[in-house]
């Protein structure tokens, strides 16, 4: 474990390694508790409490584990809210956007020509093939 004077990169890398070895497929760059500066005091307090027992016959891992589990719970709640917002946004999109989102999801990105192809929209407008026919629009 690190001391309070270090910058936390080693802690983050160790945590990431342990989560990946435990079978987690997704590990956020920073846990919510690590991102929040207000949580740093709690982190270092829990770390010091655990470090104070590390050389004992039965080290007390509870302070640090409780902090870590609270950070995971906070990250889970953050991701749930993010997914809820995404669902609201997706529900508000026009039906013609669905094939574009699927294309971008499958390939990671999409060109204007590809989005026009899958949506049936003109490359020069954001409207469908029959809407706004003959209208000039920006080119890519």
Backbone as ProteinMPNN parsed JSONL, in Angstrom:
{"seq_chain_A": "XXXXXXXXXXXXXXXXXXXXXXXXXXXXXXXXXXXXXXXXXXXXXXXXXXXXXXXXXXXXXXXXXXXXXXXXXXXXXXXXXXXXXXXXXXXXXXXXXXXXXXXXXXXXXXXXXXXXXXXXXXXXXXXXXXXXXXXXXXXX", "coords_chain_A": {"N_chain_A": [[0.836, -1.181, 0.0], [0.306, 2.321, -0.533], [1.783, 5.377, 0.685], [0.39, 8.372, 2.154], [1.568, 10.516, 0.797], [2.0, 9.931, -1.854], [0.899, 9.999, -5.317], [-1.255, 8.398, -6.079], [-1.405, 6.934, -8.458], [-0.231, 4.377, -8.493], [-1.915, 3.021, -6.734], [-4.309, 3.126, -8.173], [-3.626, 1.597, -10.457], [-3.041, -0.869, -9.282], [-5.533, -1.511, -8.16], [-7.066, -1.689, -10.512], [-5.762, -3.871, -11.783], [-6.305, -5.918, -9.92], [-9.121, -6.039, -10.05], [-9.499, -6.785, -12.743], [-8.196, -9.266, -12.759], [-9.936, -10.595, -11.114], [-11.997, -11.086, -12.756], [-13.608, -9.068, -13.774], [-14.975, -7.427, -16.544], [-15.1, -4.82, -17.246], [-13.529, -1.939, -16.207], [-13.69, 1.121, -14.81], [-11.89, 4.156, -15.649], [-11.332, 5.735, -13.429], [-12.494, 5.142, -10.201], [-15.601, 6.23, -8.797], [-15.334, 7.273, -6.188], [-12.639, 7.814, -6.157], [-12.441, 9.808, -8.019], [-13.674, 11.989, -6.913], [-12.704, 14.731, -5.164], [-13.46, 15.333, -2.584], [-13.694, 12.891, -1.425], [-11.136, 12.057, -1.035], [-9.995, 12.538, 1.483], [-11.372, 10.69, 3.074], [-10.503, 8.373, 1.855], [-7.685, 8.37, 2.398], [-7.727, 8.353, 5.186], [-8.944, 5.861, 5.715], [-7.013, 4.239, 4.539], [-4.736, 4.795, 6.113], [-5.635, 3.774, 8.558], [-5.817, 1.048, 7.965], [-3.169, 0.542, 7.199], [-1.93, 0.932, 9.638], [-2.299, -1.441, 10.921], [-1.094, -3.349, 9.45], [1.259, -4.862, 9.907], [0.579, -6.492, 11.906], [-0.508, -9.619, 13.438], [-3.09, -10.153, 12.601], [-4.113, -8.248, 10.302], [-6.217, -5.354, 9.938], [-8.314, -5.054, 7.487], [-10.698, -3.914, 7.008], [-11.329, -0.998, 7.161], [-10.197, 0.077, 4.721], [-11.352, -1.648, 2.797], [-14.084, -1.127, 3.173], [-14.18, 1.548, 2.328], [-13.429, 1.165, -0.358], [-15.526, -0.501, -1.313], [-17.69, 1.23, -0.976], [-16.953, 3.134, -2.874], [-17.173, 1.595, -5.201], [-19.932, 1.123, -5.146], [-20.858, 3.731, -5.439], [-19.894, 4.269, -8.017], [-21.411, 2.431, -9.468], [-23.999, 3.488, -9.059], [-23.639, 5.942, -10.335], [-23.25, 5.066, -12.983], [-25.723, 3.84, -13.446], [-27.452, 6.078, -13.411], [-26.421, 7.403, -15.61], [-27.054, 5.587, -17.64], [-29.854, 5.695, -17.489], [-30.315, 8.355, -18.305], [-29.363, 8.108, -20.913], [-31.223, 6.322, -21.997], [-33.545, 7.913, -21.94], [-32.786, 9.895, -23.75], [-32.461, 8.323, -26.054], [-35.083, 7.448, -26.482], [-36.265, 9.789, -27.294], [-35.26, 10.275, -29.786], [-35.623, 10.482, -33.378], [-37.085, 7.862, -35.4], [-35.532, 7.326, -37.649], [-32.977, 7.619, -36.768], [-32.169, 5.322, -35.491], [-30.948, 3.206, -37.158], [-28.53, 4.525, -37.694], [-27.344, 4.843, -35.179], [-27.006, 2.127, -34.569], [-25.156, 1.412, -36.538], [-22.929, 3.022, -35.813], [-22.483, 1.946, -33.305], [-21.731, -0.687, -33.894], [-19.395, -0.31, -35.408], [-17.908, 1.629, -34.159], [-17.56, 4.166, -35.157], [-18.861, 6.364, -37.729], [-19.13, 7.426, -41.082], [-20.335, 10.337, -42.881], [-21.353, 9.553, -45.355], [-21.862, 6.823, -44.876], [-23.816, 6.993, -42.865], [-25.837, 8.268, -44.256], [-26.396, 6.29, -46.144], [-27.406, 4.103, -44.532], [-29.595, 5.292, -43.314], [-31.119, 6.269, -45.328], [-31.302, 8.9, -45.876], [-30.56, 12.029, -47.497], [-27.225, 13.009, -48.221], [-26.814, 15.686, -48.044], [-28.611, 16.867, -46.361], [-30.469, 16.777, -43.29], [-32.775, 15.456, -43.45], [-35.128, 12.916, -44.459], [-35.262, 10.888, -47.536], [-37.552, 11.724, -49.053], [-38.305, 14.022, -47.875], [-37.847, 17.469, -48.033], [-36.75, 17.454, -50.589], [-34.629, 18.496, -53.162], [-33.704, 20.654, -51.821], [-30.941, 22.661, -50.98], [-28.055, 21.933, -49.076], [-25.519, 21.856, -46.489], [-22.393, 20.527, -47.532], [-20.288, 17.563, -47.121]], "CA_chain_A": [[0.0, 0.0, 0.0], [1.076, 3.545, -0.641], [1.658, 6.355, 1.762], [-0.446, 9.507, 1.786], [2.27, 11.491, -0.014], [2.084, 9.542, -3.253], [-0.176, 10.588, -6.096], [-2.388, 7.503, -6.279], [-1.367, 6.155, -9.695], [0.036, 2.972, -8.157], [-3.147, 2.497, -6.146], [-5.269, 2.925, -9.261], [-3.195, 0.476, -11.294], [-3.212, -2.088, -8.5], [-6.976, -1.776, -8.087], [-7.484, -2.142, -11.842], [-5.231, -5.216, -11.975], [-7.046, -6.856, -9.061], [-10.472, -6.211, -10.586], [-9.412, -7.556, -13.987], [-7.873, -10.657, -12.392], [-11.121, -11.178, -10.479], [-12.953, -11.419, -13.803], [-14.392, -7.933, -14.242], [-14.681, -7.107, -17.935], [-15.061, -3.368, -17.385], [-13.012, -1.225, -15.053], [-13.636, 2.532, -15.189], [-10.566, 4.738, -15.474], [-11.25, 6.107, -12.013], [-13.7, 4.872, -9.438], [-16.261, 7.481, -8.414], [-14.733, 7.775, -4.956], [-11.303, 8.314, -6.459], [-12.589, 11.01, -8.827], [-14.188, 13.067, -6.097], [-11.687, 15.229, -4.238], [-14.003, 15.293, -1.222], [-13.511, 11.53, -0.93], [-9.724, 11.761, -0.8], [-9.756, 12.481, 2.915], [-11.878, 9.398, 3.546], [-9.618, 7.322, 1.342], [-6.421, 8.338, 3.121], [-8.007, 7.949, 6.562], [-9.134, 4.404, 5.712], [-5.727, 3.637, 4.215], [-3.887, 4.884, 7.31], [-6.14, 2.834, 9.566], [-5.417, -0.303, 7.561], [-1.709, 0.464, 7.265], [-1.526, 0.851, 11.036], [-2.434, -2.825, 11.41], [-0.57, -4.237, 8.405], [2.307, -5.747, 10.408], [0.031, -7.298, 13.006], [-0.861, -10.988, 13.065], [-4.377, -10.11, 11.896], [-4.333, -6.874, 9.84], [-7.617, -4.94, 9.79], [-8.527, -4.58, 6.13], [-12.046, -3.36, 6.916], [-11.453, 0.425, 6.789], [-9.944, 0.293, 3.297], [-12.351, -2.392, 2.019], [-15.35, -0.392, 3.232], [-14.047, 2.688, 1.419], [-13.404, 0.645, -1.727], [-16.872, -0.965, -1.663], [-18.529, 2.429, -1.138], [-16.58, 3.724, -4.161], [-17.8, 0.766, -6.242], [-21.369, 1.389, -5.111], [-21.037, 5.06, -6.013], [-19.685, 4.126, -9.464], [-22.593, 1.729, -9.989], [-25.093, 4.451, -9.083], [-23.306, 6.905, -11.384], [-23.503, 4.429, -14.276], [-27.171, 3.662, -13.576], [-28.014, 7.372, -13.794], [-25.971, 7.664, -16.979], [-27.856, 4.726, -18.519], [-31.215, 6.24, -17.498], [-30.292, 9.537, -19.179], [-29.198, 7.641, -22.282], [-32.504, 5.751, -22.429], [-34.448, 9.039, -22.194], [-32.34, 10.514, -25.0], [-32.748, 7.405, -27.161], [-36.528, 7.436, -26.709], [-36.648, 11.046, -27.93], [-34.698, 10.365, -31.14], [-36.492, 10.011, -34.467], [-36.886, 6.466, -35.798], [-34.466, 7.246, -38.653], [-31.681, 7.641, -36.086], [-31.839, 3.989, -34.975], [-29.901, 2.524, -37.942], [-27.266, 5.26, -37.575], [-26.779, 4.456, -33.888], [-26.555, 0.737, -34.676], [-23.932, 1.437, -37.345], [-21.847, 3.569, -34.996], [-22.227, 0.999, -32.224], [-21.026, -1.84, -34.452], [-18.093, 0.038, -35.993], [-17.22, 2.611, -33.344], [-17.701, 5.474, -35.79], [-19.543, 6.279, -39.015], [-18.948, 8.602, -41.937], [-21.578, 10.939, -43.356], [-21.85, 8.699, -46.434], [-22.411, 5.597, -44.278], [-25.071, 7.309, -42.173], [-26.833, 8.532, -45.301], [-26.749, 4.997, -46.735], [-28.241, 3.27, -43.659], [-30.83, 5.978, -42.938], [-31.873, 6.629, -46.52], [-31.345, 10.36, -45.964], [-29.606, 12.657, -48.396], [-25.994, 13.452, -47.561], [-26.805, 17.145, -47.952], [-29.663, 17.34, -45.472], [-30.735, 15.86, -42.199], [-34.111, 14.926, -43.634], [-35.22, 11.681, -45.239], [-35.167, 11.035, -48.986], [-38.665, 12.435, -49.663], [-38.458, 15.3, -47.184], [-36.904, 18.517, -48.409], [-36.091, 17.128, -51.842], [-34.226, 19.641, -53.955], [-33.137, 21.678, -50.946], [-29.489, 22.634, -50.868], [-27.591, 21.899, -47.693], [-24.053, 21.806, -46.399], [-21.776, 19.286, -48.007], [-19.243, 17.081, -46.202]], "C_chain_A": [[0.872, 1.232, 0.0], [0.942, 4.407, 0.597], [0.848, 7.527, 1.254], [0.237, 10.493, 0.868], [2.346, 11.133, -1.48], [0.837, 10.001, -3.989], [-1.327, 9.642, -6.414], [-2.351, 6.672, -7.545], [-1.128, 4.673, -9.413], [-1.192, 2.302, -7.58], [-4.158, 2.188, -7.245], [-4.89, 1.714, -10.11], [-3.353, -0.848, -10.562], [-4.682, -2.476, -8.42], [-7.485, -2.316, -9.421], [-7.022, -3.568, -12.099], [-6.029, -6.239, -11.167], [-8.463, -7.087, -9.581], [-10.457, -7.038, -11.87], [-9.097, -9.022, -13.703], [-9.067, -11.361, -11.761], [-12.222, -11.456, -11.498], [-13.824, -10.277, -14.279], [-13.98, -7.6, -15.67], [-14.517, -5.608, -18.138], [-14.547, -2.764, -16.094], [-12.917, 0.237, -15.466], [-12.25, 3.099, -14.92], [-10.343, 5.141, -14.02], [-12.561, 5.719, -11.357], [-14.284, 6.197, -8.981], [-15.631, 8.075, -7.17], [-13.346, 8.33, -5.183], [-11.376, 9.611, -7.253], [-12.925, 12.211, -7.968], [-13.155, 13.502, -5.062], [-12.17, 15.185, -2.793], [-13.794, 13.921, -0.598], [-12.052, 11.218, -0.598], [-9.403, 11.672, 0.684], [-10.204, 11.159, 3.502], [-10.975, 8.254, 3.087], [-8.345, 7.233, 2.19], [-6.607, 7.958, 4.591], [-8.173, 6.433, 6.641], [-7.824, 3.682, 5.419], [-4.799, 3.659, 5.433], [-4.338, 3.904, 8.389], [-5.725, 1.405, 9.236], [-3.907, -0.455, 7.656], [-1.216, 0.331, 8.7], [-1.583, -0.56, 11.607], [-1.729, -3.823, 10.51], [0.482, -5.218, 8.919], [1.841, -6.607, 11.584], [-0.298, -8.701, 12.508], [-2.163, -11.032, 12.263], [-4.647, -8.668, 11.463], [-5.834, -6.59, 9.679], [-7.795, -4.29, 8.423], [-9.852, -3.837, 5.999], [-12.115, -1.881, 6.55], [-11.254, 0.659, 5.287], [-10.972, -0.42, 2.44], [-13.701, -1.687, 2.026], [-15.309, 0.83, 2.322], [-14.153, 2.218, -0.03], [-14.807, 0.212, -2.167], [-17.843, 0.207, -1.804], [-18.232, 3.106, -2.481], [-17.184, 2.921, -5.316], [-19.299, 1.02, -6.309], [-21.674, 2.749, -5.741], [-20.877, 5.017, -7.537], [-20.884, 3.448, -10.108], [-23.772, 2.685, -10.095], [-24.883, 5.497, -10.17], [-23.631, 6.314, -12.765], [-24.981, 4.182, -14.501], [-27.839, 4.954, -14.025], [-27.652, 7.711, -15.235], [-26.79, 6.841, -17.977], [-29.304, 5.213, -18.602], [-31.293, 7.455, -18.418], [-30.18, 9.121, -20.642], [-30.506, 7.063, -22.823], [-33.515, 6.847, -22.749], [-34.078, 9.696, -23.522], [-32.678, 9.629, -26.196], [-34.232, 7.39, -27.493], [-36.986, 8.686, -27.455], [-36.127, 11.172, -29.368], [-35.704, 9.912, -32.19], [-36.115, 8.582, -34.879], [-35.736, 6.32, -36.803], [-33.075, 7.249, -38.025], [-31.228, 6.255, -35.644], [-30.789, 3.281, -35.829], [-28.536, 3.215, -37.866], [-26.58, 4.893, -36.267], [-26.261, 3.026, -33.916], [-25.254, 0.644, -35.465], [-22.751, 1.919, -36.511], [-21.491, 2.612, -33.859], [-21.415, -0.195, -32.712], [-19.599, -1.511, -34.861], [-17.305, 1.071, -35.19], [-17.294, 4.019, -33.9], [-18.405, 5.268, -37.124], [-19.3, 7.566, -39.791], [-20.317, 9.136, -42.335], [-22.186, 10.054, -44.449], [-22.482, 7.421, -45.879], [-23.735, 5.874, -43.576], [-26.181, 7.605, -43.163], [-27.316, 7.218, -45.912], [-27.706, 4.218, -45.836], [-29.558, 3.94, -43.289], [-31.708, 6.3, -44.131], [-31.977, 8.14, -46.701], [-30.311, 10.849, -46.962], [-28.371, 13.065, -47.603], [-26.014, 14.949, -47.289], [-27.9, 17.712, -47.049], [-29.85, 16.351, -44.338], [-32.132, 15.272, -42.29], [-34.068, 13.689, -44.508], [-35.254, 11.953, -46.719], [-36.316, 11.819, -49.597], [-38.876, 13.806, -49.041], [-37.42, 16.292, -47.712], [-36.16, 18.231, -49.7], [-35.791, 18.423, -52.615], [-33.627, 20.764, -53.128], [-31.613, 21.555, -50.904], [-29.106, 22.634, -49.392], [-26.091, 21.841, -47.669], [-23.524, 20.478, -46.906], [-20.707, 18.857, -47.043], [-17.963, 17.031, -46.87]], "O_chain_A": [[2.013, 1.211, 0.461], [0.081, 4.175, 1.445], [0.64, 7.663, 0.049], [-0.455, 11.261, 0.2], [2.731, 11.978, -2.288], [-0.165, 10.352, -3.366], [-2.317, 10.09, -6.992], [-3.184, 5.781, -7.709], [-1.758, 3.813, -10.029], [-1.482, 1.148, -7.896], [-4.783, 1.128, -7.249], [-5.748, 0.896, -10.443], [-3.756, -1.844, -11.162], [-5.03, -3.644, -8.595], [-8.245, -3.285, -9.456], [-7.8, -4.392, -12.581], [-6.383, -7.301, -11.679], [-8.953, -8.216, -9.554], [-11.315, -7.9, -12.06], [-9.664, -9.916, -14.332], [-9.198, -12.581, -11.861], [-13.268, -12.001, -11.146], [-14.704, -10.489, -15.113], [-12.792, -7.502, -15.976], [-13.87, -5.175, -19.091], [-15.068, -3.045, -15.015], [-12.154, 0.573, -16.372], [-11.519, 2.591, -14.07], [-9.272, 4.904, -13.46], [-13.63, 5.955, -11.92], [-13.557, 7.173, -8.798], [-15.416, 9.285, -7.115], [-12.919, 9.234, -4.465], [-10.464, 10.433, -7.17], [-12.504, 13.329, -8.265], [-12.78, 12.722, -4.187], [-11.365, 15.017, -1.876], [-13.725, 13.8, 0.625], [-11.77, 10.213, 0.056], [-8.618, 10.818, 1.097], [-9.506, 10.57, 4.328], [-10.72, 7.303, 3.827], [-7.973, 6.152, 2.646], [-5.739, 7.31, 5.176], [-7.611, 5.79, 7.528], [-7.556, 2.626, 5.993], [-4.154, 2.658, 5.744], [-3.511, 3.278, 9.052], [-5.332, 0.644, 10.121], [-3.417, -1.474, 8.141], [-0.196, -0.313, 8.951], [-0.99, -0.842, 12.648], [-1.76, -5.024, 10.778], [0.576, -6.326, 8.392], [2.625, -7.351, 12.174], [-0.36, -8.941, 11.302], [-2.315, -11.852, 11.357], [-5.335, -7.934, 12.173], [-6.612, -7.478, 9.329], [-7.466, -3.119, 8.232], [-10.1, -3.195, 4.978], [-12.912, -1.527, 5.682], [-12.048, 1.356, 4.655], [-11.43, 0.142, 1.445], [-14.388, -1.651, 1.006], [-16.281, 1.121, 1.625], [-14.882, 2.806, -0.83], [-15.227, 0.528, -3.28], [-18.726, 0.178, -2.663], [-19.145, 3.592, -3.148], [-17.652, 3.499, -6.297], [-19.871, 1.121, -7.394], [-22.642, 2.89, -6.488], [-21.64, 5.658, -8.26], [-21.323, 3.855, -11.183], [-24.471, 2.696, -11.108], [-25.83, 5.895, -10.847], [-24.217, 6.99, -13.61], [-25.457, 4.3, -15.63], [-28.692, 4.939, -14.912], [-28.472, 8.239, -15.985], [-27.174, 7.343, -19.034], [-29.916, 5.15, -19.668], [-32.224, 7.577, -19.215], [-30.825, 9.71, -21.509], [-30.853, 7.292, -23.982], [-34.264, 6.732, -23.719], [-34.954, 10.017, -24.326], [-33.128, 10.123, -27.23], [-34.601, 7.325, -28.666], [-37.987, 8.647, -28.17], [-36.521, 12.091, -30.086], [-36.544, 9.053, -31.92], [-34.97, 8.159, -34.721], [-35.043, 5.302, -36.806], [-32.096, 6.913, -38.692], [-30.034, 6.031, -35.442], [-29.807, 2.789, -35.273], [-27.502, 2.555, -37.963], [-25.372, 4.659, -36.242], [-25.204, 2.735, -33.357], [-24.355, -0.115, -35.102], [-21.692, 1.291, -36.507], [-20.321, 2.487, -33.496], [-20.511, -0.66, -32.017], [-18.694, -2.327, -34.687], [-16.152, 1.355, -35.514], [-17.101, 4.98, -33.155], [-18.534, 4.139, -37.597], [-19.268, 8.655, -39.219], [-21.334, 8.468, -42.147], [-23.397, 9.831, -44.466], [-23.527, 6.988, -46.365], [-24.671, 5.082, -43.679], [-27.334, 7.237, -42.939], [-28.508, 7.051, -46.168], [-28.722, 3.717, -46.318], [-30.536, 3.257, -42.984], [-32.898, 6.573, -43.978], [-32.678, 8.604, -47.6], [-29.319, 10.173, -47.237], [-28.477, 13.429, -46.432], [-25.31, 15.429, -46.401], [-28.083, 18.928, -46.992], [-29.421, 15.201, -44.437], [-32.623, 14.665, -41.338], [-33.088, 13.446, -45.212], [-35.273, 13.111, -47.137], [-36.099, 12.53, -50.578], [-39.552, 14.656, -49.62], [-36.239, 15.961, -47.817], [-35.045, 18.717, -49.887], [-36.63, 19.321, -52.691], [-33.096, 21.727, -53.682], [-31.077, 20.452, -50.801], [-29.767, 23.266, -48.568], [-25.452, 21.785, -48.72], [-24.149, 19.434, -46.721], [-20.245, 19.657, -46.23], [-16.963, 16.652, -46.261]]}, "name": "protein", "num_of_chains": 1, "seq": "XXXXXXXXXXXXXXXXXXXXXXXXXXXXXXXXXXXXXXXXXXXXXXXXXXXXXXXXXXXXXXXXXXXXXXXXXXXXXXXXXXXXXXXXXXXXXXXXXXXXXXXXXXXXXXXXXXXXXXXXXXXXXXXXXXXXXXXXXXXX"}
